[in-house]
Amino acid sequence: MLREIRALGFEYAELSHGIRISLVPGILDAVDAGEIKISSLHNFCPLPLGVNHAAPNLYEFSDERPRHRDLAVKHTLKTFELAGRVKAALIVLHLGSIEMKDYTGKLCQMLERGGKNTVKYRKLCDEIAEVRDVKKEKFFEWTKSTLKQILPEAEKRGLKLGCENRQGLEEIPVESDFQFLFRELDSPNLCYWHDCGHAQIKENLGFIRHAMHLESLRERLAGFHIHDVQFPARDHTAPGTGTVDFAALKPFVKPEHIKVFELSPSLPVEAVEKGIAHVKSIWGKE
């Protein structure tokens, strides 16, 4: 896998939340041999023992059950350990969710049927905003409490923690809450991680303006997951084939940001290469 990534011209790779423990020795061999460098890890990496599928939300920082929050901390610290071993600089984190029904899926189905400009769609959007505001506080507090447990270890290890924006309307932080999070946990090791596809899905649903959201967090921005979205919510497609306006994001992209192409494994190599070329033609080669 890593050799294939290197053959595509990448000097660095991100280790995802789908890395089984059994894959770790081979990864370490590739890193030690200088075949590839590791830019970042996506929590949880490696997967907890016995888990064989991608499971970034297996344990949530926002879980109302203390035992599950403890397990989230435990396995995040294991991710820190692997990051140290492969000399990665950053961990991408999912921060949790609000206990509420799947509004995102319902809205996506309505969009697919062309229902965005209907009274029913607008009423459902209003309902989501109201339910989130009523319910989110305790889940957000649990998330902040969990982050406070792991931040000292990240600071000690010199690791940055990238808090990722999410595509689900039920997930936290809600876009307007990122600033509150960074003000309360004012550590240079706590950063914002921008997923282009997730933000675009939120824009397609009518909840944010993608470029404006990114601009509001530019001072805390550490990096990107780069992929496109075919309307309304088919993400991890090749850049240039969907609704993401990469030119509108360019003013906020800096050479020091980590940039990870997060593409579907079903894409043929030619589509991957075209997508990479598309982004480089707009953002430059850094």
C-alpha positions as a Markdown table, in Angstrom:
| # | Residue | x | y | z |
|---|---|---|---|---|
| 1 | Met | 0.0 | 0.0 | 0.0 |
| 2 | Leu | 2.7 | 2.5 | 1.0 |
| 3 | Arg | 4.8 | 1.6 | -2.0 |
| 4 | Glu | 1.9 | 2.3 | -4.3 |
| 5 | Ile | 1.4 | 5.7 | -2.6 |
| 6 | Arg | 5.1 | 6.4 | -3.0 |
| 7 | Ala | 4.9 | 5.4 | -6.7 |
| 8 | Leu | 2.2 | 8.0 | -7.2 |
| 9 | Gly | 4.8 | 10.6 | -6.3 |
| 10 | Phe | 4.0 | 11.2 | -2.6 |
| 11 | Glu | 6.9 | 11.5 | -0.2 |
| 12 | Tyr | 4.5 | 11.4 | 2.8 |
| 13 | Ala | 1.3 | 9.5 | 3.7 |
| 14 | Glu | -1.3 | 9.7 | 6.4 |
| 15 | Leu | -2.1 | 6.5 | 8.3 |
| 16 | Ser | -5.8 | 6.2 | 8.5 |
| 17 | His | -8.3 | 4.9 | 11.1 |
| 18 | Gly | -8.5 | 1.6 | 9.2 |
| 19 | Ile | -5.0 | 0.4 | 10.2 |
| 20 | Arg | -5.2 | -3.0 | 11.9 |
| 21 | Ile | -2.5 | -3.9 | 14.4 |
| 22 | Ser | -1.3 | -6.7 | 12.2 |
| 23 | Leu | -0.3 | -4.0 | 9.6 |
| 24 | Val | 1.9 | -2.0 | 11.9 |
| 25 | Pro | 5.2 | -4.1 | 11.6 |
| 26 | Gly | 5.1 | -3.7 | 7.8 |
| 27 | Ile | 4.5 | 0.0 | 8.1 |
| 28 | Leu | 7.4 | 0.4 | 10.5 |
| 29 | Asp | 9.6 | -1.5 | 8.2 |
| 30 | Ala | 8.7 | 0.8 | 5.3 |
| 31 | Val | 9.3 | 3.9 | 7.4 |
| 32 | Asp | 12.6 | 2.6 | 8.8 |
| 33 | Ala | 13.8 | 1.7 | 5.3 |
| 34 | Gly | 13.0 | 5.2 | 4.1 |
| 35 | Glu | 10.4 | 4.1 | 1.5 |
| 36 | Ile | 7.8 | 6.6 | 2.9 |
| 37 | Lys | 7.5 | 9.3 | 5.5 |
| 38 | Ile | 4.3 | 9.7 | 7.7 |
| 39 | Ser | 2.8 | 13.2 | 7.9 |
| 40 | Ser | -0.1 | 12.4 | 10.2 |
| 41 | Leu | -2.3 | 9.7 | 11.8 |
| 42 | His | -6.1 | 9.6 | 11.9 |
| 43 | Asn | -7.4 | 8.5 | 15.3 |
| 44 | Phe | -7.7 | 5.6 | 16.2 |
| 45 | Cys | -4.5 | 4.2 | 14.7 |
| 46 | Pro | -3.9 | 1.4 | 15.1 |
| 47 | Leu | -7.4 | 0.0 | 15.5 |
| 48 | Pro | -8.2 | -1.5 | 18.9 |
| 49 | Leu | -7.4 | -5.2 | 19.2 |
| 50 | Gly | -10.1 | -7.3 | 17.6 |
| 51 | Val | -11.5 | -4.5 | 15.4 |
| 52 | Asn | -10.8 | -5.1 | 11.7 |
| 53 | His | -12.7 | -2.3 | 10.0 |
| 54 | Ala | -12.3 | 1.5 | 10.0 |
| 55 | Ala | -13.8 | 2.8 | 13.2 |
| 56 | Pro | -13.0 | 6.4 | 14.0 |
| 57 | Asn | -16.2 | 6.7 | 16.1 |
| 58 | Leu | -15.9 | 3.5 | 18.0 |
| 59 | Tyr | -15.3 | 5.4 | 21.2 |
| 60 | Glu | -16.4 | 9.1 | 21.3 |
| 61 | Phe | -15.0 | 11.9 | 23.3 |
| 62 | Ser | -18.6 | 13.1 | 23.8 |
| 63 | Asp | -20.0 | 9.8 | 25.0 |
| 64 | Glu | -22.2 | 10.1 | 28.1 |
| 65 | Arg | -20.7 | 6.9 | 29.5 |
| 66 | Pro | -17.5 | 7.6 | 31.4 |
| 67 | Arg | -16.1 | 4.1 | 30.5 |
| 68 | His | -16.4 | 4.8 | 26.8 |
| 69 | Arg | -14.7 | 8.2 | 27.2 |
| 70 | Asp | -11.9 | 6.4 | 29.1 |
| 71 | Leu | -11.5 | 4.0 | 26.2 |
| 72 | Ala | -11.4 | 6.9 | 23.8 |
| 73 | Val | -8.5 | 8.4 | 25.8 |
| 74 | Lys | -6.7 | 5.0 | 26.1 |
| 75 | His | -6.8 | 4.4 | 22.3 |
| 76 | Thr | -5.9 | 8.0 | 21.5 |
| 77 | Leu | -2.8 | 7.7 | 23.6 |
| 78 | Lys | -1.9 | 4.5 | 21.7 |
| 79 | Thr | -2.2 | 6.6 | 18.5 |
| 80 | Phe | 0.2 | 9.1 | 20.1 |
| 81 | Glu | 2.6 | 6.2 | 20.7 |
| 82 | Leu | 2.6 | 5.1 | 17.0 |
| 83 | Ala | 2.9 | 8.8 | 15.9 |
| 84 | Gly | 6.1 | 9.0 | 17.9 |
| 85 | Arg | 7.4 | 5.8 | 16.4 |
| 86 | Val | 6.8 | 7.0 | 12.8 |
| 87 | Lys | 7.7 | 10.6 | 13.6 |
| 88 | Ala | 4.3 | 12.0 | 12.5 |
| 89 | Ala | 3.6 | 15.6 | 13.5 |
| 90 | Leu | -0.2 | 15.6 | 13.8 |
| 91 | Ile | -3.2 | 13.5 | 14.8 |
| 92 | Val | -6.6 | 14.0 | 13.2 |
| 93 | Leu | -9.4 | 13.7 | 15.7 |
| 94 | His | -13.2 | 13.2 | 15.5 |
| 95 | Leu | -14.6 | 15.0 | 18.5 |
| 96 | Gly | -17.9 | 13.3 | 18.9 |
| 97 | Ser | -21.6 | 13.7 | 18.3 |
| 98 | Ile | -25.0 | 14.8 | 19.8 |
| 99 | Glu | -27.5 | 12.1 | 20.6 |
| 100 | Met | -30.2 | 12.8 | 18.0 |
| 101 | Lys | -31.8 | 11.2 | 15.0 |
| 102 | Asp | -30.1 | 11.1 | 11.6 |
| 103 | Tyr | -31.2 | 14.3 | 10.1 |
| 104 | Thr | -28.3 | 14.4 | 7.7 |
| 105 | Gly | -29.4 | 11.3 | 5.9 |
| 106 | Lys | -32.9 | 12.5 | 5.6 |
| 107 | Leu | -31.9 | 15.9 | 4.1 |
| 108 | Cys | -29.5 | 14.2 | 1.6 |
| 109 | Gln | -32.4 | 12.0 | 0.4 |
| 110 | Met | -34.6 | 15.1 | 0.0 |
| 111 | Leu | -31.8 | 16.8 | -2.0 |
| 112 | Glu | -31.4 | 13.8 | -4.3 |
| 113 | Arg | -35.1 | 14.2 | -5.1 |
| 114 | Gly | -34.7 | 17.9 | -5.7 |
| 115 | Gly | -36.4 | 19.0 | -2.5 |
| 116 | Lys | -34.2 | 21.8 | -1.3 |
| 117 | Asn | -36.5 | 24.7 | -2.3 |
| 118 | Thr | -39.5 | 23.3 | -0.5 |
| 119 | Val | -41.3 | 24.3 | 2.7 |
| 120 | Lys | -40.7 | 20.8 | 4.1 |
| 121 | Tyr | -37.0 | 21.1 | 3.6 |
| 122 | Arg | -36.7 | 24.5 | 5.2 |
| 123 | Lys | -38.9 | 23.3 | 8.2 |
| 124 | Leu | -36.6 | 20.3 | 8.7 |
| 125 | Cys | -33.5 | 22.6 | 8.6 |
| 126 | Asp | -35.1 | 24.8 | 11.3 |
| 127 | Glu | -35.9 | 21.8 | 13.4 |
| 128 | Ile | -32.3 | 20.5 | 13.2 |
| 129 | Ala | -30.9 | 23.9 | 14.3 |
| 130 | Glu | -33.3 | 24.0 | 17.2 |
| 131 | Val | -32.7 | 20.4 | 18.4 |
| 132 | Arg | -29.0 | 20.9 | 18.2 |
| 133 | Asp | -29.0 | 24.0 | 20.2 |
| 134 | Val | -31.1 | 22.4 | 22.9 |
| 135 | Lys | -29.1 | 19.2 | 23.1 |
| 136 | Lys | -25.5 | 20.0 | 22.3 |
| 137 | Glu | -24.2 | 21.6 | 25.5 |
| 138 | Lys | -23.6 | 18.5 | 27.6 |
| 139 | Phe | -22.0 | 16.5 | 24.7 |
| 140 | Phe | -19.7 | 19.4 | 23.9 |
| 141 | Glu | -18.7 | 19.7 | 27.6 |
| 142 | Trp | -17.8 | 16.0 | 27.7 |
| 143 | Thr | -15.7 | 16.5 | 24.5 |
| 144 | Lys | -13.8 | 19.4 | 26.0 |
| 145 | Ser | -13.2 | 17.4 | 29.2 |
| 146 | Thr | -11.8 | 14.5 | 27.2 |
| 147 | Leu | -9.5 | 16.9 | 25.2 |
| 148 | Lys | -8.2 | 18.3 | 28.5 |
| 149 | Gln | -7.1 | 14.8 | 29.5 |
| 150 | Ile | -5.1 | 14.2 | 26.3 |
| 151 | Leu | -3.7 | 17.7 | 25.6 |
| 152 | Pro | -0.9 | 17.6 | 28.2 |
| 153 | Glu | 0.5 | 14.4 | 26.6 |
| 154 | Ala | 0.2 | 15.9 | 23.1 |
| 155 | Glu | 2.1 | 19.0 | 24.3 |
| 156 | Lys | 4.8 | 16.8 | 26.0 |
| 157 | Arg | 5.3 | 14.8 | 22.8 |
| 158 | Gly | 5.2 | 17.9 | 20.5 |
| 159 | Leu | 2.1 | 16.6 | 18.7 |
| 160 | Lys | -0.6 | 18.7 | 17.1 |
| 161 | Leu | -4.2 | 17.6 | 17.5 |
| 162 | Gly | -6.3 | 18.5 | 14.4 |
| 163 | Cys | -9.9 | 18.9 | 15.3 |
| 164 | Glu | -11.7 | 17.8 | 12.1 |
| 165 | Asn | -14.9 | 19.4 | 10.8 |
| 166 | Arg | -17.5 | 16.7 | 10.1 |
| 167 | Gln | -20.2 | 16.1 | 7.5 |
| 168 | Gly | -22.9 | 15.0 | 9.9 |
| 169 | Leu | -25.2 | 17.7 | 11.3 |
| 170 | Glu | -25.4 | 15.6 | 14.4 |
| 171 | Glu | -21.6 | 15.8 | 15.0 |
| 172 | Ile | -19.6 | 18.3 | 17.0 |
| 173 | Pro | -18.3 | 20.9 | 17.1 |
| 174 | Val | -21.0 | 22.6 | 15.2 |
| 175 | Glu | -19.2 | 25.1 | 12.9 |
| 176 | Ser | -20.0 | 28.1 | 15.1 |
| 177 | Asp | -18.5 | 26.3 | 18.1 |
| 178 | Phe | -15.0 | 25.9 | 16.9 |
| 179 | Gln | -14.0 | 29.4 | 18.0 |
| 180 | Phe | -15.4 | 28.7 | 21.5 |
| 181 | Leu | -13.4 | 25.5 | 21.7 |
| 182 | Phe | -10.1 | 27.2 | 20.7 |
| 183 | Arg | -10.7 | 30.1 | 23.1 |
| 184 | Glu | -11.4 | 27.7 | 26.0 |
| 185 | Leu | -8.5 | 25.3 | 25.2 |
| 186 | Asp | -6.0 | 27.9 | 24.1 |
| 187 | Ser | -3.1 | 25.5 | 23.4 |
| 188 | Pro | -0.9 | 25.9 | 20.2 |
| 189 | Asn | -1.1 | 22.1 | 20.0 |
| 190 | Leu | -4.9 | 22.1 | 19.4 |
| 191 | Cys | -5.6 | 23.0 | 15.8 |
| 192 | Tyr | -8.3 | 23.0 | 13.2 |
| 193 | Trp | -8.3 | 20.3 | 10.5 |
| 194 | His | -10.3 | 21.2 | 7.4 |
| 195 | Asp | -12.0 | 18.4 | 5.4 |
| 196 | Cys | -12.9 | 19.9 | 2.1 |
| 197 | Gly | -15.6 | 17.2 | 1.4 |
| 198 | His | -17.3 | 17.5 | 4.7 |
| 199 | Ala | -17.5 | 21.3 | 4.5 |
| 200 | Gln | -18.9 | 21.0 | 1.0 |
| 201 | Ile | -21.6 | 18.6 | 2.1 |
| 202 | Lys | -22.6 | 21.1 | 4.7 |
| 203 | Glu | -22.7 | 23.8 | 2.1 |
| 204 | Asn | -24.8 | 21.6 | -0.3 |
| 205 | Leu | -27.2 | 21.0 | 2.6 |
| 206 | Gly | -27.5 | 24.8 | 3.1 |
| 207 | Phe | -25.9 | 25.1 | 6.6 |
| 208 | Ile | -22.6 | 26.9 | 5.9 |
| 209 | Arg | -20.7 | 28.8 | 3.2 |
| 210 | His | -17.6 | 26.6 | 2.7 |
| 211 | Ala | -15.0 | 29.3 | 2.0 |
| 212 | Met | -16.3 | 31.6 | 4.7 |
| 213 | His | -16.1 | 28.8 | 7.3 |
| 214 | Leu | -12.5 | 28.1 | 6.4 |
| 215 | Glu | -11.6 | 31.8 | 6.5 |
| 216 | Ser | -13.0 | 32.1 | 10.0 |
| 217 | Leu | -10.6 | 29.4 | 11.3 |
| 218 | Arg | -7.5 | 30.2 | 9.1 |
| 219 | Glu | -5.4 | 31.2 | 12.2 |
| 220 | Arg | -5.8 | 27.8 | 13.7 |
| 221 | Leu | -5.6 | 25.8 | 10.5 |
| 222 | Ala | -3.1 | 22.9 | 10.4 |
| 223 | Gly | -4.1 | 21.0 | 7.3 |
| 224 | Phe | -6.5 | 19.5 | 4.9 |
| 225 | His | -8.3 | 16.4 | 3.8 |
| 226 | Ile | -8.6 | 16.9 | 0.1 |
| 227 | His | -11.4 | 15.3 | -1.9 |
| 228 | Asp | -14.4 | 16.3 | -4.0 |
| 229 | Val | -18.2 | 15.9 | -3.5 |
| 230 | Gln | -20.6 | 14.9 | -6.2 |
| 231 | Phe | -23.9 | 16.5 | -5.3 |
| 232 | Pro | -25.3 | 16.2 | -2.8 |
| 233 | Ala | -23.1 | 14.1 | -0.6 |
| 234 | Arg | -21.0 | 11.5 | -2.5 |
| 235 | Asp | -17.6 | 12.4 | -1.2 |
| 236 | His | -14.0 | 11.1 | -1.5 |
| 237 | Thr | -14.2 | 11.6 | -5.3 |
| 238 | Ala | -11.4 | 13.0 | -7.4 |
| 239 | Pro | -10.9 | 16.8 | -7.2 |
| 240 | Gly | -12.3 | 18.5 | -10.2 |
| 241 | Thr | -15.3 | 16.1 | -10.6 |
| 242 | Gly | -17.6 | 17.6 | -8.0 |
| 243 | Thr | -18.9 | 20.7 | -6.3 |
| 244 | Val | -15.8 | 21.9 | -4.3 |
| 245 | Asp | -14.5 | 25.3 | -5.5 |
| 246 | Phe | -10.8 | 24.8 | -4.8 |
| 247 | Ala | -10.0 | 28.2 | -6.2 |
| 248 | Ala | -12.2 | 29.8 | -3.5 |
| 249 | Leu | -10.2 | 28.0 | -0.8 |
| 250 | Lys | -6.7 | 28.9 | -2.2 |
| 251 | Pro | -6.3 | 32.2 | -0.3 |
| 252 | Phe | -6.2 | 30.2 | 3.0 |
| 253 | Val | -3.7 | 27.5 | 1.9 |
| 254 | Lys | -0.2 | 27.9 | 3.2 |
| 255 | Pro | 3.0 | 25.9 | 2.3 |
| 256 | Glu | 3.3 | 24.7 | 6.0 |
| 257 | His | -0.2 | 23.1 | 6.0 |
| 258 | Ile | -0.3 | 19.3 | 5.8 |
| 259 | Lys | -2.3 | 18.3 | 2.7 |
| 260 | Val | -3.7 | 14.8 | 2.5 |
| 261 | Phe | -5.6 | 13.5 | -0.5 |
| 262 | Glu | -8.4 | 11.4 | 1.0 |
| 263 | Leu | -9.7 | 9.5 | -2.0 |
| 264 | Ser | -12.0 | 6.5 | -2.4 |
| 265 | Pro | -10.0 | 3.2 | -3.0 |
| 266 | Ser | -12.4 | 2.5 | -5.9 |
| 267 | Leu | -10.8 | 5.3 | -8.0 |
| 268 | Pro | -8.6 | 4.2 | -10.8 |
| 269 | Val | -5.0 | 5.5 | -10.8 |
| 270 | Glu | -5.8 | 7.8 | -13.8 |
| 271 | Ala | -8.5 | 9.5 | -11.8 |
| 272 | Val | -6.3 | 10.0 | -8.8 |
| 273 | Glu | -3.5 | 11.5 | -10.9 |
| 274 | Lys | -6.0 | 13.9 | -12.7 |
| 275 | Gly | -7.4 | 14.9 | -9.3 |
| 276 | Ile | -4.0 | 15.7 | -7.9 |
| 277 | Ala | -3.0 | 17.7 | -11.0 |
| 278 | His | -6.3 | 19.6 | -10.7 |
| 279 | Val | -5.5 | 20.8 | -7.1 |
| 280 | Lys | -1.9 | 21.6 | -7.9 |
| 281 | Ser | -2.9 | 23.6 | -10.9 |
| 282 | Ile | -5.0 | 25.8 | -8.5 |
| 283 | Trp | -3.2 | 25.7 | -5.2 |
| 284 | Gly | 0.4 | 25.4 | -6.6 |
| 285 | Lys | 2.8 | 22.6 | -5.9 |
| 286 | Glu | 3.6 | 23.2 | -2.2 |
